[in-house]
Amino acid sequence: MRLAARVLALLLPHRRASDPAAQALPEHFPRQLARIAAFVRAGEPILLTLPGFPCKSPNPAKVLGHLPDEGERLSLTFLDGLCAAIGRLHSPGARLLICADGHVFGDLIGVPDDHIDAYSDELAAMIRREGLGHLATFDLREVLGDLPHEDKRARVHARYAPSLERLREQVVGDEETRRLYLGITRFLVEDTAGFTGTRSALQRDCRRRAYGVIQRSRAWGELIAEQHPEAVRLSIHPQPVGAPKFGIRLLAAADAWTTPWHASALHHPDGRWELLRSETAARLGRPVVRGGRPSHFEAH
């Protein structure tokens, strides 16, 4: 348990918290400690799962395109480095499985399935190019093969998603679920392109879709837990102390909800990297092109 606590202490500085003022010491995360300790006792590599890296936002004011860019490269490098640091404490090492969830709810967020495929394939290629040997990817293709995307979504939803009634009760009665619902609704409003109705109609539509996104996200989490029941569960979403999942922050950003797939990377003169909306980063720096496409911004 002492070694498990030292491993968990490596994650704590990067915690994405819904309660940032709360004290957060290794002993405040008993679920994660128990799972890490089980790997340590068995002398096995510690397995971490992270649902995320779905696809780029469809809003061109937030991102530079529909393929992974410098934001994803930096984030993947950070995660690989975190696993390497764990390996210096626990000699069998650690590996992190990126559970790409774009196809799970692509229809609800307005991103074409071919864009999601291209994003996922480029993400895997980036991991290979950068030699990030502690990372691997996992998506619906691993479970349901070459079925049509709509069929995959329907099967996962039917088997694993909570009912709409139950979810609505949780949004009303549970503060963490309500915060998640409001955060996803905000993203959907920001990312919806070409909506021809009124602002209030857009908000109603996004509130409806937010329930669906949460249902599918939870379904995906249940599927991952079924496939990898022993893993330490990480999350891109802010989490409170002691939650079943440990929220992990990938890069510096002003908003705890910001991710590389909802933003662009800005490189500051002092070496810092920051995630910002692309329209904001463009005012602060010049675009940098790599491999024939926009990669990030370099601050003036």
Kinemage of the C-alpha trace (Angstrom):
@kinemage 1
@onewidth
@group {chain A} dominant
@subgroup {mainchain}
@vectorlist {calphas} color= white
{ca met a 1} P 0.000 0.000 0.000
{ca arg a 2} L 2.924 2.345 0.622
{ca leu a 3} L 4.122 1.842 -2.941
{ca ala a 4} L 0.561 2.254 -4.256
{ca ala a 5} L 0.357 5.579 -2.397
{ca arg a 6} L 3.623 6.734 -4.001
{ca val a 7} L 2.253 5.826 -7.438
{ca leu a 8} L -0.977 7.695 -6.783
{ca ala a 9} L 1.018 10.701 -5.570
{ca leu a 10} L 2.424 10.981 -9.108
{ca leu a 11} L -1.118 11.500 -10.432
{ca leu a 12} L -2.283 14.024 -7.831
{ca pro a 13} L -0.534 17.122 -9.294
{ca his a 14} L -2.421 16.501 -12.547
{ca arg a 15} L -5.829 15.894 -11.007
{ca arg a 16} L -8.809 17.398 -12.862
{ca ala a 17} L -11.003 18.247 -9.889
{ca ser a 18} L -14.625 19.253 -9.486
{ca asp a 19} L -13.709 20.189 -5.890
{ca pro a 20} L -10.318 21.929 -6.273
{ca ala a 21} L -10.395 23.331 -2.735
{ca ala a 22} L -10.760 19.879 -1.136
{ca gln a 23} L -7.750 18.211 0.447
{ca ala a 24} L -6.475 15.484 -1.870
{ca leu a 25} L -3.973 13.010 -0.440
{ca pro a 26} L -3.420 9.415 -1.627
{ca glu a 27} L -5.439 8.016 1.272
{ca his a 28} L -8.478 9.990 0.075
{ca phe a 29} L -8.686 7.748 -3.029
{ca pro a 30} L -9.283 4.244 -1.606
{ca arg a 31} L -10.650 2.762 -4.854
{ca gln a 32} L -7.612 3.777 -6.869
{ca leu a 33} L -5.210 2.739 -4.100
{ca ala a 34} L -6.771 -0.723 -3.887
{ca arg a 35} L -6.503 -1.295 -7.644
{ca ile a 36} L -2.916 -0.055 -7.840
{ca ala a 37} L -1.982 -2.204 -4.835
{ca ala a 38} L -3.460 -5.294 -6.520
{ca phe a 39} L -1.140 -4.829 -9.508
{ca val a 40} L 1.819 -4.217 -7.179
{ca arg a 41} L 1.114 -7.384 -5.183
{ca ala a 42} L 0.814 -9.410 -8.377
{ca gly a 43} L 4.048 -7.967 -9.776
{ca glu a 44} L 2.198 -6.894 -12.948
{ca pro a 45} L 2.184 -3.676 -14.987
{ca ile a 46} L -0.416 -1.220 -13.704
{ca leu a 47} L -3.209 -0.812 -16.271
{ca leu a 48} L -4.969 2.544 -16.539
{ca thr a 49} L -7.970 3.200 -18.792
{ca leu a 50} L -8.908 6.662 -20.076
{ca pro a 51} L -12.109 7.216 -22.075
{ca gly a 52} L -11.561 10.204 -24.344
{ca phe a 53} L -9.827 11.430 -27.503
{ca pro a 54} L -13.128 11.040 -29.432
{ca cys a 55} L -12.720 13.460 -32.357
{ca lys a 56} L -12.200 17.155 -32.926
{ca ser a 57} L -14.993 19.600 -32.156
{ca pro a 58} L -17.007 20.487 -35.272
{ca asn a 59} L -16.699 24.193 -34.344
{ca pro a 60} L -13.904 25.799 -36.467
{ca ala a 61} L -13.663 28.651 -33.946
{ca lys a 62} L -12.302 26.152 -31.392
{ca val a 63} L -10.014 23.808 -33.367
{ca leu a 64} L -7.708 23.793 -36.397
{ca gly a 65} L -9.259 20.856 -38.246
{ca his a 66} L -10.663 17.371 -37.746
{ca leu a 67} L -7.361 15.533 -37.213
{ca pro a 68} L -5.160 15.321 -34.099
{ca asp a 69} L -2.627 18.125 -33.827
{ca glu a 70} L -0.026 19.423 -31.382
{ca gly a 71} L -2.537 19.423 -28.522
{ca glu a 72} L -3.026 15.684 -28.868
{ca arg a 73} L 0.703 15.047 -29.375
{ca leu a 74} L 1.593 16.920 -26.184
{ca ser a 75} L -1.163 15.155 -24.251
{ca leu a 76} L -0.122 11.708 -25.431
{ca thr a 77} L 3.502 12.489 -24.607
{ca phe a 78} L 2.474 13.601 -21.121
{ca leu a 79} L 0.496 10.382 -20.522
{ca asp a 80} L 3.365 8.238 -21.763
{ca gly a 81} L 5.748 10.123 -19.473
{ca leu a 82} L 3.435 9.573 -16.533
{ca cys a 83} L 3.517 5.830 -17.187
{ca ala a 84} L 7.327 5.973 -17.436
{ca ala a 85} L 7.475 7.754 -14.065
{ca ile a 86} L 5.299 5.021 -12.527
{ca gly a 87} L 7.732 2.479 -13.950
{ca arg a 88} L 10.570 4.068 -11.996
{ca leu a 89} L 8.670 3.238 -8.785
{ca his a 90} L 7.119 -0.085 -9.856
{ca ser a 91} L 9.527 -2.025 -12.048
{ca pro a 92} L 6.864 -3.929 -14.073
{ca gly a 93} L 5.776 -0.460 -15.242
{ca ala a 94} L 2.424 0.903 -16.344
{ca arg a 95} L 0.405 1.023 -19.526
{ca leu a 96} L -2.457 3.285 -20.419
{ca leu a 97} L -5.321 2.317 -22.705
{ca ile a 98} L -6.924 5.260 -24.496
{ca cys a 99} L -10.556 4.234 -24.964
{ca ala a 100} L -11.579 6.422 -27.901
{ca asp a 101} L -15.294 7.143 -27.637
{ca gly a 102} L -16.052 9.205 -30.745
{ca his a 103} L -18.216 6.605 -32.461
{ca val a 104} L -20.184 6.059 -29.252
{ca phe a 105} L -21.913 9.453 -29.551
{ca gly a 106} L -20.757 10.904 -32.892
{ca asp a 107} L -24.334 11.205 -34.160
{ca leu a 108} L -25.298 13.293 -31.097
{ca ile a 109} L -22.427 15.762 -31.415
{ca gly a 110} L -22.689 16.254 -35.174
{ca val a 111} L -19.372 14.705 -36.256
{ca pro a 112} L -19.350 12.375 -39.309
{ca asp a 113} L -18.179 8.822 -38.715
{ca asp a 114} L -15.483 9.130 -41.382
{ca his a 115} L -13.980 12.095 -39.507
{ca ile a 116} L -13.973 10.011 -36.322
{ca asp a 117} L -12.248 7.122 -38.122
{ca ala a 118} L -9.640 9.485 -39.537
{ca tyr a 119} L -9.026 11.038 -36.103
{ca ser a 120} L -8.673 7.634 -34.407
{ca asp a 121} L -6.351 6.286 -37.108
{ca glu a 122} L -4.131 9.365 -36.957
{ca leu a 123} L -4.055 9.178 -33.146
{ca ala a 124} L -2.762 5.590 -33.333
{ca ala a 125} L -0.234 6.627 -36.004
{ca met a 126} L 0.932 9.504 -33.783
{ca ile a 127} L 1.521 7.088 -30.895
{ca arg a 128} L 3.654 4.908 -33.190
{ca arg a 129} L 5.581 7.834 -34.704
{ca glu a 130} L 6.406 9.327 -31.324
{ca gly a 131} L 7.465 5.962 -29.891
{ca leu a 132} L 5.001 6.193 -26.998
{ca gly a 133} L 5.379 2.578 -25.961
{ca his a 134} L 3.273 2.783 -22.794
{ca leu a 135} L 0.113 3.763 -24.716
{ca ala a 136} L -2.412 1.802 -26.751
{ca thr a 137} L -5.855 2.565 -28.168
{ca phe a 138} L -9.197 0.793 -27.812
{ca asp a 139} L -12.478 1.630 -29.559
{ca leu a 140} L -15.726 0.040 -30.706
{ca arg a 141} L -13.915 -1.785 -33.493
{ca glu a 142} L -12.175 -3.891 -30.837
{ca val a 143} L -15.537 -5.102 -29.491
{ca leu a 144} L -17.994 -5.056 -32.397
{ca gly a 145} L -15.717 -5.315 -35.409
{ca asp a 146} L -16.970 -4.006 -38.733
{ca leu a 147} L -20.662 -3.631 -37.930
{ca pro a 148} L -22.204 -0.378 -39.211
{ca his a 149} L -21.615 2.474 -36.784
{ca glu a 150} L -25.325 2.954 -36.111
{ca asp a 151} L -25.647 -0.713 -35.157
{ca lys a 152} L -22.667 -0.475 -32.814
{ca arg a 153} L -24.135 2.572 -31.072
{ca ala a 154} L -27.537 0.922 -30.758
{ca arg a 155} L -26.080 -2.255 -29.250
{ca val a 156} L -23.934 -0.427 -26.694
{ca his a 157} L -26.810 1.867 -25.714
{ca ala a 158} L -29.301 -0.980 -25.354
{ca arg a 159} L -27.002 -3.118 -23.225
{ca tyr a 160} L -25.224 -0.608 -20.998
{ca ala a 161} L -26.893 2.832 -20.937
{ca pro a 162} L -28.906 3.982 -17.904
{ca ser a 163} L -32.561 4.810 -18.520
{ca leu a 164} L -33.478 8.395 -19.341
{ca glu a 165} L -35.761 8.534 -16.297
{ca arg a 166} L -32.988 7.448 -13.941
{ca leu a 167} L -30.563 9.931 -15.464
{ca arg a 168} L -33.023 12.804 -15.133
{ca glu a 169} L -33.477 11.959 -11.458
{ca gln a 170} L -29.709 12.081 -10.986
{ca val a 171} L -29.393 15.432 -12.741
{ca val a 172} L -31.940 16.839 -10.301
{ca gly a 173} L -30.650 15.124 -7.166
{ca asp a 174} L -26.887 14.715 -7.628
{ca glu a 175} L -24.619 17.764 -7.916
{ca glu a 176} L -21.845 15.985 -9.840
{ca thr a 177} L -24.272 14.647 -12.461
{ca arg a 178} L -25.900 18.065 -12.773
{ca arg a 179} L -22.484 19.691 -13.300
{ca leu a 180} L -21.677 17.139 -15.999
{ca tyr a 181} L -25.037 17.717 -17.702
{ca leu a 182} L -24.561 21.494 -17.730
{ca gly a 183} L -20.990 21.176 -19.020
{ca ile a 184} L -21.968 18.900 -21.895
{ca thr a 185} L -24.966 21.089 -22.755
{ca arg a 186} L -22.622 24.086 -22.988
{ca phe a 187} L -20.264 22.199 -25.298
{ca leu a 188} L -23.138 21.142 -27.545
{ca val a 189} L -24.425 24.712 -27.825
{ca glu a 190} L -20.939 25.953 -28.704
{ca asp a 191} L -20.277 23.173 -31.205
{ca thr a 192} L -23.576 23.114 -33.094
{ca ala a 193} L -23.136 24.473 -36.625
{ca gly a 194} L -25.842 25.402 -39.112
{ca phe a 195} L -28.756 25.453 -36.673
{ca thr a 196} L -31.536 27.512 -38.268
{ca gly a 197} L -33.918 27.848 -35.311
{ca thr a 198} L -33.988 30.275 -32.421
{ca arg a 199} L -31.437 30.384 -29.593
{ca ser a 200} L -33.983 28.930 -27.163
{ca ala a 201} L -34.781 26.101 -29.605
{ca leu a 202} L -31.049 25.361 -29.908
{ca gln a 203} L -30.706 25.197 -26.127
{ca arg a 204} L -33.673 22.822 -25.861
{ca asp a 205} L -32.176 20.590 -28.542
{ca cys a 206} L -28.766 20.593 -26.822
{ca arg a 207} L -30.296 19.768 -23.444
{ca arg a 208} L -32.022 16.779 -25.047
{ca arg a 209} L -28.805 15.637 -26.743
{ca ala a 210} L -26.794 16.130 -23.540
{ca tyr a 211} L -28.855 13.412 -21.872
{ca gly a 212} L -28.044 11.113 -24.778
{ca val a 213} L -24.320 11.917 -24.624
{ca ile a 214} L -24.225 11.112 -20.899
{ca gln a 215} L -26.189 7.885 -21.439
{ca arg a 216} L -23.761 6.766 -24.140
{ca ser a 217} L -20.696 7.893 -22.158
{ca arg a 218} L -21.825 5.871 -19.168
{ca ala a 219} L -22.573 2.927 -21.436
{ca trp a 220} L -19.037 3.158 -22.818
{ca gly a 221} L -17.643 3.309 -19.294
{ca glu a 222} L -19.571 0.163 -18.351
{ca leu a 223} L -18.301 -1.632 -21.451
{ca ile a 224} L -14.693 -0.652 -20.631
{ca ala a 225} L -15.153 -1.816 -17.029
{ca glu a 226} L -16.485 -5.133 -18.298
{ca gln a 227} L -13.571 -5.568 -20.700
{ca his a 228} L -10.917 -4.370 -18.212
{ca pro a 229} L -12.396 -4.854 -14.730
{ca glu a 230} L -9.074 -4.622 -12.901
{ca ala a 231} L -7.918 -1.307 -14.420
{ca val a 232} L -7.423 2.000 -12.626
{ca arg a 233} L -10.148 4.195 -14.151
{ca leu a 234} L -9.158 7.697 -15.243
{ca ser a 235} L -11.498 10.369 -16.582
{ca ile a 236} L -11.217 13.490 -18.720
{ca his a 237} L -14.110 15.045 -16.765
{ca pro a 238} L -13.529 16.779 -13.416
{ca gln a 239} L -14.073 14.362 -10.519
{ca pro a 240} L -14.486 14.848 -6.746
{ca val a 241} L -12.156 13.319 -4.156
{ca gly a 242} L -12.871 9.615 -3.692
{ca ala a 243} L -14.892 9.162 -6.892
{ca pro a 244} L -14.729 5.823 -8.779
{ca lys a 245} L -12.797 7.601 -11.535
{ca phe a 246} L -9.759 9.832 -11.134
{ca gly a 247} L -9.977 13.020 -13.202
{ca ile a 248} L -6.759 13.721 -15.135
{ca arg a 249} L -5.698 17.053 -16.666
{ca leu a 250} L -3.658 16.800 -19.860
{ca leu a 251} L -2.505 20.391 -20.507
{ca ala a 252} L -2.887 23.775 -18.849
{ca ala a 253} L -6.198 25.519 -19.569
{ca ala a 254} L -8.271 28.189 -17.857
{ca asp a 255} L -11.364 25.939 -17.847
{ca ala a 256} L -11.329 22.539 -16.101
{ca trp a 257} L -13.433 21.138 -18.969
{ca thr a 258} L -11.074 22.125 -21.817
{ca thr a 259} L -9.430 19.296 -23.758
{ca pro a 260} L -7.189 19.126 -26.872
{ca trp a 261} L -10.171 18.077 -28.974
{ca his a 262} L -12.126 21.190 -27.976
{ca ala a 263} L -9.245 23.646 -28.367
{ca ser a 264} L -5.926 24.510 -29.976
{ca ala a 265} L -2.471 24.603 -28.406
{ca leu a 266} L -0.659 27.925 -27.917
{ca his a 267} L 3.108 27.915 -27.238
{ca his a 268} L 4.203 30.828 -25.044
{ca pro a 269} L 7.672 32.447 -25.249
{ca asp a 270} L 8.533 31.076 -21.784
{ca gly a 271} L 7.963 27.514 -23.017
{ca arg a 272} L 4.492 27.012 -21.523
{ca trp a 273} L 1.740 25.363 -23.529
{ca glu a 274} L -1.894 26.364 -23.114
{ca leu a 275} L -5.176 25.141 -24.592
{ca leu a 276} L -7.395 27.903 -25.997
{ca arg a 277} L -10.130 28.346 -28.574
{ca ser a 278} L -8.407 28.643 -31.966
{ca glu a 279} L -9.954 32.069 -32.569
{ca thr a 280} L -8.449 33.270 -29.264
{ca ala a 281} L -5.064 31.653 -29.904
{ca ala a 282} L -4.989 33.259 -33.380
{ca arg a 283} L -5.172 36.708 -31.775
{ca leu a 284} L -2.229 35.870 -29.520
{ca gly a 285} L 0.065 34.094 -31.963
{ca arg a 286} L 0.804 32.910 -35.478
{ca pro a 287} L -0.243 29.511 -36.846
{ca val a 288} L 2.420 26.818 -37.242
{ca val a 289} L 2.099 24.228 -40.009
{ca arg a 290} L 3.484 20.705 -39.666
{ca gly a 291} L 3.072 17.880 -42.128
{ca gly a 292} L 1.167 20.150 -44.480
{ca arg a 293} L -1.600 21.112 -42.014
{ca pro a 294} L -2.056 23.537 -39.089
{ca ser a 295} L -0.566 22.195 -35.856
{ca his a 296} L -0.675 24.931 -33.182
{ca phe a 297} L 0.004 28.610 -32.521
{ca glu a 298} L 3.250 30.303 -31.541
{ca ala a 299} L 2.671 33.312 -29.275
{ca his a 300} L 3.951 36.714 -30.403
